[in-house]
Amino acid sequence: MDRVLIIRSVSLQQLDKNLPAIRERFADSELHLLTHPHSVDLCRKYTSVARVLSTETPQGFSPWRRPRRLPARRYAAVLVPVSNRSGAGFLNVLLLAARLRPRSVFLCDLASAIRPVSLAEILRRTLQAAACSTLALLGSAPVLLLAFPWLLFCLLFFRGKRSPADSAGNNRAPVQSRVPPPGTEPGQSGPPGGNPPGSRR
């Protein structure tokens, strides 16, 4: 019996709607489900799924992290549910599906329509995403080159400019505190007795 792996890349609510169509399409196959650790128990409710597998981490699916719990034997097909019609935004899941080297890769869209996806299409989507990222980076480079001198000028200009209040405060003579001579009380300018210095009795 062939085995089909479903990579749970959508919500459980959508998977509830997709599973009857998947079961009908692959009626003679054994279905396995790959999901994240926090949803393993929830996915065990699907009686049409023979085995629920978990990734090692709750991070998103990535072609650079092949789940170690997957069987060594190749799957006949890997199915990727998507939450739209075209599968845009699920390139990382498609790349993981291609890395598992199944005989076929399928998309199951929001309306439960299942269609095959060739390796050439996955490669085309990868190159298209890389080209868009490169163009976005090249487009932002002139903006950064033009903005950097202005930012540097504003930083130096406002750093070197001082307000009049700060200048007046810096030019003001320091205030010296008066300390009364020894033997006098606070507020008394002369020695004890009340006579000013140099006066005769």
CORSULZI-V446652 format. One record per backbone hydrogen bond with DSSP energy under -0.5 kcal/mol. NH is the residue of the N-H (numbers start at 1). CO is the residue of the C=O. If there is no record, write none. Layout:
NH&CO  NH&CO
This chain:
4&30  5&77  6&32  7&5  7&79  8&6  8&34  9&7  15&11  16&12  17&13  18&14  19&15  20&16  22&18  23&19  24&20  25&21  26&22  27&24  29&26  30&2  31&29  32&4  33&51  34&6  35&33  35&53  39&36  40&37  43&39  44&40  44&41  45&42  46&43  47&45  49&46  50&31  50&48  51&31  53&33  53&51  55&35  65&62  66&64  67&65  70&67  76&3  77&3  78&104  79&5  80&106  81&7  81&79  82&108  90&87  94&90  95&91  96&92  97&93  98&94  99&95  100&96  101&98  102&97  103&75  104&76  105&117  106&78  107&115  108&80  109&107  109&113  110&84  112&109  114&112  115&107  117&105  122&118  123&119  124&120  125&121  126&122  127&123  128&124  129&125  130&126  131&127  132&128  133&129  134&130  135&131  136&132  137&133  138&134  139&135  140&136  141&137  142&138  143&139  144&140  145&141  146&142  147&143  148&144  149&145  150&146  151&147  152&148  153&149  154&150  155&151  156&152  157&153  158&154  159&155  160&156  161&157  167&163  168&164  169&165  170&166  171&167  172&168  179&177  180&178  184&181  188&185  194&191  199&196
